[in-house]
Amino acid sequence: MLTILANRTYRNLLAAQVIALVGTGLATVALGLLAYDIAGADAGAVLGTALAIKMIAYIGIGPIVGAYADRLPRRAFLVAMDMIRAGVALLLPFVDQIWQVYVLIFALQSASAAFTPTFQATIPDVLPDEAEYTRALSLSRLAYDLESLLSPMLAAALLSVLSFHWLFGGTAIGFVGSALMVLSVTLPRSPAKPRGGGIYARTTRGMRIYLKTPRLRGLLAVNLAAAAASAMVIVNTVVIVRDTFGLGQREVALSLAAYGGGSMLAALALPRLLDRIEGRTVMLGGAAVLAAALAALGLGSGGMTATFWPILLAGWFVMGMAYAAALTPSGLLLRRSAQAEDRPAVFAAQFALSHACWLIAYPLAGQVGARFGQQFAFYSLAVLALSGVAAALWLWPTRDPKEIEHEHPDLPDDHPHHSVHRAGQSSHAHDFMIDDLHHRWPR
């Protein structure tokens, strides 16, 4: 898996991702503690609303950037977004009102909504070989796990000598470091050809492609299950550990680290697992475990005391493993389901639609936990996750070849796309979709 690090461009981009995510992880811990400092026992509701604002920024900004990403100078754009995020992070320590948290979170996450899909769509161009890209997805999952594992551990160490406000400074340093690593390489130009049409056609193209693709509709349902489980962890860990268990800031960080540790362990095993088992099985299995774990923790959470903390750690660890299994292969599905010119739009659609799932899960986790208690929050999110699993089983065909027979009867005979492509024989793999053209899906 590590052989792909011989590619200097990818190696430096991965380093940029790692550095930025470590800083983001520090901000995740600090934001939870800031919410608790301002709102006390209502911190879950405040944090849930703040994270819902984050999702609104992602859903609104992501498709617009995806529509015009092929016209943007990639390196300059990515660096600019990193510097905006660093500047906002430096303002967060001075917040003392809830509305200020909401405004700054929107600004920070709008920049992230522009940065992330552009960055993700660049990696397949840096690593055009599918086997290498599959390994890169696992390394990317490991990088994301640093936000959940190493960052909370670092935060726990820093909190023993510093106020949590200083963690936002570490976030700013992470974004500046990311910008420097991006500046250190020359990025390939996007192979996408500029497309015509108005802003509506361009901004909705990725969504239309995504929602016409059976496997991607299944992926969206898996995202719903994953969002339900992870929202419970991110939103309510600080309330459960601080308010219910009566433990300290370090225990909050260690609880989040248990979730990240499970995810990291799964990410290390996934490349070999995906060589033997199809991605659909792995992803649906992970989503099912998430639903089951939420239900099991709900059953055991009545009258929680500090003695429940080891059980919570074990539950978070298992859910971290299942979360990685459910989502790590998603980049491979997106790559297989889009031609190069459509890839930025499809990655942006995945970014926006997956975060629409978080927009549902975050407020649910925060508001139900604050109003009715954590046991009801576990149950509610278990139902949401189970709904995602059921939808994925229904939407995602069991027979899921990389390429399928399809026709373009609405095109003239001399059109280059007017042909019948058979699995494994087409000169240009369309996979499961080409915009609004007719396809015959396997049943």
C-alpha positions as CSV (number, residue, x, y, z in Angstrom):
1,M,0.0,0.0,0.0
2,L,2.9,2.4,0.8
3,T,4.5,2.0,-2.7
4,I,2.3,4.8,-4.0
5,L,4.2,7.2,-1.8
6,A,7.0,7.0,-4.4
7,N,4.9,9.4,-6.4
8,R,6.1,12.8,-5.1
9,T,3.0,14.7,-6.0
10,Y,0.7,12.3,-4.3
11,R,3.0,12.1,-1.3
12,N,3.0,15.8,-0.7
13,L,-0.8,16.0,-1.2
14,L,-1.3,13.3,1.3
15,A,1.0,15.2,3.7
16,A,-1.1,18.3,3.2
17,Q,-4.2,16.3,4.0
18,V,-2.7,14.9,7.1
19,I,-1.5,18.2,8.4
20,A,-4.8,19.9,7.7
21,L,-6.8,17.1,9.3
22,V,-4.7,17.1,12.5
23,G,-5.5,20.8,12.8
24,T,-9.2,20.1,12.1
25,G,-9.2,17.4,14.7
26,L,-7.9,19.9,17.3
27,A,-10.8,22.2,16.3
28,T,-13.3,19.4,16.7
29,V,-12.3,18.9,20.3
30,A,-12.0,22.6,21.0
31,L,-15.4,23.4,19.5
32,G,-17.1,20.8,21.7
33,L,-15.4,22.3,24.8
34,L,-16.2,25.8,23.6
35,A,-19.9,24.9,23.2
36,Y,-19.8,23.4,26.7
37,D,-18.1,26.5,28.1
38,I,-20.8,28.7,26.6
39,A,-24.0,26.6,27.0
40,G,-23.2,24.0,29.7
41,A,-25.6,21.0,29.6
42,D,-27.1,22.4,26.4
43,A,-23.8,22.0,24.6
44,G,-25.1,19.1,22.5
45,A,-27.9,21.3,21.0
46,V,-25.5,24.1,20.3
47,L,-22.9,21.8,18.7
48,G,-25.6,20.0,16.7
49,T,-26.8,23.4,15.3
50,A,-23.2,24.5,14.6
51,L,-22.6,21.3,12.7
52,A,-25.9,21.6,10.9
53,I,-24.7,25.1,9.7
54,K,-21.5,23.4,8.5
55,M,-23.6,21.0,6.4
56,I,-25.7,23.8,4.9
57,A,-22.4,25.4,3.8
58,Y,-21.3,22.2,2.3
59,I,-24.5,21.5,0.5
60,G,-24.8,25.0,-0.9
61,I,-21.1,25.7,-1.9
62,G,-20.0,22.2,-3.0
63,P,-22.0,21.9,-6.2
64,I,-21.2,25.5,-7.3
65,V,-17.5,24.8,-7.0
66,G,-17.9,21.4,-8.7
67,A,-19.5,23.1,-11.6
68,Y,-16.6,25.5,-12.2
69,A,-13.7,23.5,-10.9
70,D,-12.5,22.7,-14.4
71,R,-11.9,26.5,-15.0
72,L,-10.0,27.1,-11.8
73,P,-6.2,27.0,-11.3
74,R,-6.1,24.1,-8.9
75,R,-3.1,24.9,-6.8
76,A,-3.8,28.6,-6.3
77,F,-7.4,27.8,-5.5
78,L,-6.5,25.1,-2.9
79,V,-4.0,27.4,-1.2
80,A,-6.4,30.3,-1.1
81,M,-9.0,28.1,0.7
82,D,-6.5,26.9,3.2
83,M,-5.5,30.5,4.1
84,I,-9.1,31.5,4.5
85,R,-9.7,28.6,6.9
86,A,-6.5,29.5,8.9
87,G,-7.7,33.1,9.3
88,V,-11.2,32.0,10.6
89,A,-9.6,29.5,13.0
90,L,-7.6,32.3,14.6
91,L,-10.8,34.2,15.4
92,L,-12.6,31.3,17.2
93,P,-10.7,31.7,20.5
94,F,-12.2,35.1,21.0
95,V,-15.8,33.9,20.7
96,D,-18.1,34.4,23.7
97,Q,-21.6,34.3,22.1
98,I,-23.4,31.4,20.5
99,W,-24.3,33.4,17.3
100,Q,-20.6,34.2,16.8
101,V,-19.8,30.4,16.8
102,Y,-22.5,29.9,14.1
103,V,-21.2,32.8,11.8
104,L,-17.5,31.6,12.0
105,I,-18.4,28.0,11.5
106,F,-20.3,28.9,8.3
107,A,-17.3,30.9,7.0
108,L,-14.8,28.2,7.8
109,Q,-16.9,25.4,6.4
110,S,-17.7,27.3,3.2
111,A,-14.0,27.4,2.5
112,S,-13.8,23.7,3.3
113,A,-16.7,23.0,0.9
114,A,-14.7,24.6,-1.8
115,F,-11.4,22.9,-0.9
116,T,-12.4,19.3,-0.3
117,P,-14.1,18.1,-3.5
118,T,-11.5,20.0,-5.6
119,F,-8.8,18.1,-3.7
120,Q,-10.5,14.8,-4.0
121,A,-11.1,15.1,-7.7
122,T,-7.4,15.9,-8.2
123,I,-6.2,12.6,-6.7
124,P,-7.5,10.3,-9.6
125,D,-5.6,12.5,-12.0
126,V,-2.4,12.2,-10.0
127,L,-2.9,8.4,-9.7
128,P,-4.7,7.2,-12.9
129,D,-4.1,3.5,-12.2
130,E,-7.1,2.1,-10.4
131,A,-5.1,-0.3,-8.2
132,E,-3.0,2.6,-7.0
133,Y,-6.0,4.8,-6.5
134,T,-7.7,2.0,-4.4
135,R,-4.6,2.1,-2.1
136,A,-4.7,5.9,-2.0
137,L,-8.3,5.7,-0.7
138,S,-7.2,3.6,2.3
139,L,-4.4,6.1,3.0
140,S,-6.9,8.9,2.7
141,R,-9.1,7.1,5.2
142,L,-6.1,6.8,7.6
143,A,-5.5,10.5,7.2
144,Y,-9.1,11.2,8.1
145,D,-8.7,8.9,11.1
146,L,-5.9,11.2,12.4
147,E,-8.7,13.7,13.0
148,S,-10.4,11.2,15.3
149,L,-7.4,9.5,16.9
150,L,-4.1,11.4,17.0
151,S,-5.7,14.8,17.2
152,P,-7.8,14.0,20.3
153,M,-4.7,12.4,21.9
154,L,-2.6,15.5,21.0
155,A,-5.5,17.6,22.4
156,A,-5.5,15.6,25.6
157,A,-1.8,16.2,26.1
158,L,-2.1,20.0,25.3
159,L,-5.2,20.4,27.6
160,S,-3.1,19.3,30.5
161,V,-1.0,22.5,30.2
162,L,-3.1,24.9,28.1
163,S,-6.6,26.2,27.8
164,F,-8.7,24.7,25.0
165,H,-8.7,28.1,23.3
166,W,-5.1,27.5,22.2
167,L,-6.2,24.4,20.2
168,F,-7.6,26.7,17.6
169,G,-4.1,28.0,17.0
170,G,-3.0,24.5,16.2
171,T,-5.9,24.4,13.7
172,A,-4.6,27.5,12.0
173,I,-1.1,26.1,11.9
174,G,-2.5,22.9,10.2
175,F,-4.1,24.9,7.4
176,V,-1.0,26.9,6.8
177,G,1.1,23.7,6.6
178,S,-1.4,22.2,4.2
179,A,-1.1,25.3,1.9
180,L,2.7,25.0,1.9
181,M,2.6,21.4,0.9
182,V,0.2,22.1,-1.9
183,L,2.6,24.9,-3.1
184,S,5.5,22.4,-3.1
185,V,4.1,20.4,-6.1
186,T,2.8,21.0,-9.6
187,L,-0.7,19.6,-10.0
188,P,-1.9,18.1,-13.2
189,R,-4.4,20.1,-15.2
190,S,-7.9,18.9,-15.0
191,P,-8.8,16.7,-18.1
192,A,-12.3,18.1,-18.0
193,K,-13.4,20.0,-21.1
194,P,-15.3,23.2,-20.4
195,R,-19.0,22.6,-20.8
196,G,-21.7,25.0,-21.9
197,G,-25.0,25.8,-20.3
198,G,-26.2,28.1,-17.6
199,I,-25.4,28.1,-14.0
200,Y,-28.4,25.8,-13.2
201,A,-27.3,23.2,-15.8
202,R,-23.7,23.3,-14.6
203,T,-24.3,23.2,-10.9
204,T,-26.9,20.4,-11.1
205,R,-25.0,18.2,-13.6
206,G,-23.1,16.3,-11.0
207,M,-26.3,15.7,-9.0
208,R,-28.2,14.5,-12.0
209,I,-25.4,12.0,-12.9
210,Y,-25.2,10.9,-9.3
211,L,-28.9,10.3,-8.8
212,K,-29.2,8.4,-12.1
213,T,-26.6,5.9,-11.1
214,P,-27.9,2.9,-9.1
215,R,-24.7,2.2,-7.2
216,L,-24.4,5.8,-6.3
217,R,-27.9,6.0,-5.0
218,G,-27.0,3.0,-2.8
219,L,-23.9,4.9,-1.7
220,L,-26.0,7.8,-0.6
221,A,-28.1,5.5,1.5
222,V,-24.9,4.1,3.1
223,N,-23.9,7.7,3.8
224,L,-27.1,8.2,5.7
225,A,-26.3,5.2,8.0
226,A,-22.7,6.4,8.5
227,A,-23.9,9.9,9.3
228,A,-26.3,8.6,11.9
229,A,-23.6,6.8,13.8
230,S,-20.9,9.4,13.5
231,A,-23.2,12.2,14.5
232,M,-23.9,10.4,17.8
233,V,-20.2,10.2,18.5
234,I,-19.3,13.8,17.4
235,V,-22.3,15.6,18.9
236,N,-22.9,13.7,22.1
237,T,-19.6,12.4,23.3
238,V,-18.8,15.6,25.2
239,V,-22.2,15.7,26.9
240,I,-22.1,12.0,27.8
241,V,-18.5,12.1,29.2
242,R,-18.7,15.5,30.9
243,D,-22.3,15.8,32.1
244,T,-23.5,12.2,32.5
245,F,-20.2,10.5,33.6
246,G,-18.8,13.6,35.4
247,L,-15.4,13.0,33.8
248,G,-12.9,15.6,32.4
249,Q,-11.7,17.1,29.1
250,R,-9.0,14.4,28.6
251,E,-11.7,11.7,28.8
252,V,-13.6,13.5,26.1
253,A,-10.5,13.4,23.9
254,L,-9.8,9.7,24.6
255,S,-13.4,8.7,23.9
256,L,-13.1,10.4,20.5
257,A,-9.7,8.7,20.0
258,A,-11.4,5.2,20.5
259,Y,-13.7,5.9,17.6
260,G,-10.7,7.0,15.4
261,G,-8.6,4.0,16.5
262,G,-11.3,1.6,15.2
263,S,-11.6,3.4,11.9
264,M,-7.8,3.4,11.4
265,L,-7.5,-0.4,12.1
266,A,-10.2,-1.1,9.5
267,A,-8.6,1.2,7.0
268,L,-5.3,-0.7,7.2
269,A,-7.1,-4.0,6.5
270,L,-9.4,-2.7,3.7
271,P,-7.1,-2.8,0.6
272,R,-6.6,-6.6,1.0
273,L,-10.2,-7.1,2.0
274,L,-11.4,-5.3,-1.1
275,D,-9.2,-7.5,-3.3
276,R,-11.2,-10.5,-2.1
277,I,-14.7,-9.1,-1.4
278,E,-16.8,-6.8,-3.6
279,G,-17.2,-3.2,-2.3
280,R,-21.0,-3.5,-2.0
281,T,-20.7,-6.3,0.5
282,V,-18.1,-4.5,2.6
283,M,-20.0,-1.2,2.6
284,L,-23.4,-2.6,3.4
285,G,-21.9,-4.8,6.1
286,G,-20.2,-1.8,7.7
287,A,-23.5,0.1,7.6
288,A,-25.4,-2.8,9.2
289,V,-22.9,-3.0,12.1
290,L,-23.3,0.8,12.7
291,A,-27.1,0.4,13.1
292,A,-26.7,-2.7,15.4
293,A,-24.0,-1.0,17.6
294,L,-26.2,2.1,18.1
295,A,-29.2,-0.1,19.1
296,A,-27.0,-2.2,21.5
297,L,-25.5,0.9,23.2
298,G,-29.0,2.3,23.5
299,L,-30.2,-0.8,25.3
300,G,-27.3,-0.5,27.8
301,S,-27.4,3.2,28.3
302,G,-30.3,3.5,30.7
303,G,-29.2,5.2,33.9
304,M,-25.6,5.6,32.7
305,T,-22.9,6.3,35.2
306,A,-19.1,6.6,34.9
307,T,-18.9,2.8,35.1
308,F,-20.4,2.7,31.6
309,W,-17.4,4.6,30.1
310,P,-15.4,1.4,29.2
311,I,-18.4,0.1,27.4
312,L,-18.8,3.4,25.5
313,L,-15.1,3.2,24.5
314,A,-15.6,-0.3,23.1
315,G,-18.8,0.7,21.3
316,W,-17.1,3.7,19.8
317,F,-14.1,1.5,18.7
318,V,-16.5,-1.0,16.9
319,M,-18.4,1.9,15.3
320,G,-15.2,3.4,14.1
321,M,-14.3,0.1,12.3
322,A,-17.7,-0.1,10.8
323,Y,-17.7,3.5,9.7
324,A,-14.4,3.0,7.7
325,A,-15.7,-0.1,6.1
326,A,-18.9,1.7,5.0
327,L,-17.3,4.7,3.5
328,T,-13.6,4.1,2.5
329,P,-14.5,2.4,-0.9
330,S,-16.8,5.3,-1.9
331,G,-14.1,7.1,-3.9
332,L,-13.6,4.0,-6.0
333,L,-17.3,3.9,-6.8
334,L,-17.2,7.6,-7.8
335,R,-14.2,7.1,-10.0
336,R,-15.8,4.1,-11.7
337,S,-19.0,6.0,-12.2
338,A,-17.8,9.1,-14.0
339,Q,-15.7,10.0,-17.0
340,A,-12.8,12.3,-16.4
341,E,-14.7,15.4,-17.6
342,D,-17.5,14.7,-15.2
343,R,-15.4,13.7,-12.2
344,P,-15.2,17.1,-10.4
345,A,-19.0,17.5,-10.6
346,V,-19.6,14.0,-9.4
347,F,-17.2,14.3,-6.5
348,A,-18.8,17.6,-5.6
349,A,-22.3,15.9,-5.8
350,Q,-21.1,13.2,-3.4
351,F,-19.7,15.9,-1.1
352,A,-23.0,17.8,-1.0
353,L,-25.4,14.9,-0.9
354,S,-23.4,13.0,1.8
355,H,-23.4,16.1,3.9
356,A,-27.2,16.4,3.4
357,C,-27.3,13.2,5.4
358,W,-25.3,14.8,8.1
359,L,-27.7,17.8,8.0
360,I,-30.4,15.3,9.1
361,A,-28.2,13.4,11.6
362,Y,-26.5,16.3,13.5
363,P,-29.6,18.2,14.7
364,L,-31.3,14.9,15.5
365,A,-28.4,13.8,17.7
366,G,-28.2,17.1,19.4
367,Q,-31.8,18.0,19.9
368,V,-33.0,14.5,20.9
369,G,-30.1,14.1,23.3
370,A,-30.8,17.5,24.9
371,R,-34.6,17.1,25.2
372,F,-35.2,13.4,25.8
373,G,-31.8,12.0,27.0
374,Q,-29.0,10.0,25.5
375,Q,-30.8,6.7,25.4
376,F,-33.5,8.1,23.1
377,A,-30.7,9.7,21.0
378,F,-29.1,6.2,20.6
379,Y,-32.4,4.7,19.6
380,S,-33.4,7.5,17.2
381,L,-30.1,7.3,15.3
382,A,-30.2,3.5,15.2
383,V,-33.5,3.8,13.4
384,L,-32.0,6.3,11.0
385,A,-29.0,4.1,10.3
386,L,-31.3,1.1,9.8
387,S,-33.3,3.1,7.3
388,G,-30.1,3.8,5.4
389,V,-29.2,0.1,5.3
390,A,-32.6,-0.9,4.0
391,A,-32.6,1.8,1.3
392,A,-29.1,0.8,0.2
393,L,-30.2,-2.9,-0.2
394,W,-33.2,-1.8,-2.3
395,L,-31.4,0.9,-4.4
396,W,-28.1,-0.8,-5.1
397,P,-28.4,-3.8,-7.5
398,T,-26.7,-7.0,-6.3
399,R,-25.3,-7.5,-9.8
400,D,-22.9,-4.5,-10.1
401,P,-20.4,-4.9,-13.0
402,K,-17.8,-2.2,-13.7
403,E,-19.3,-1.7,-17.2
404,I,-22.6,-2.8,-18.5
405,E,-24.4,-3.1,-21.8
406,H,-26.1,0.2,-22.7
407,E,-27.4,2.1,-25.7
408,H,-27.8,5.7,-26.8
409,P,-30.8,5.5,-29.1
410,D,-31.4,9.2,-29.0
411,L,-28.1,10.2,-30.7
412,P,-27.4,10.3,-34.4
413,D,-25.7,7.3,-36.0
414,D,-22.4,9.2,-36.5
415,H,-22.2,10.4,-32.8
416,P,-19.1,8.9,-31.1
417,H,-21.1,7.7,-28.2
418,H,-23.7,5.9,-30.3
419,S,-22.8,2.3,-29.8
420,V,-23.6,-0.7,-27.7
421,H,-20.9,-1.4,-25.1
422,R,-20.5,-4.7,-23.4
423,A,-19.0,-5.4,-20.1
424,G,-15.2,-5.5,-20.5
425,Q,-15.3,-4.6,-24.2
426,S,-16.1,-0.9,-24.4
427,S,-13.4,1.4,-25.7
428,H,-14.6,4.1,-23.2
429,A,-16.2,2.9,-20.0
430,H,-19.3,4.8,-19.2
431,D,-20.0,2.7,-16.2
432,F,-23.5,3.3,-15.0
433,M,-24.4,6.7,-16.4
434,I,-23.9,9.4,-18.9
435,D,-25.9,12.4,-18.0
436,D,-29.4,12.3,-19.4
437,L,-28.8,9.5,-21.9
438,H,-30.9,6.3,-21.8
439,H,-29.4,3.2,-20.2
440,R,-30.6,-0.3,-19.6
441,W,-29.9,-1.2,-16.0
442,P,-29.4,-4.8,-14.8
443,R,-32.3,-6.1,-12.8
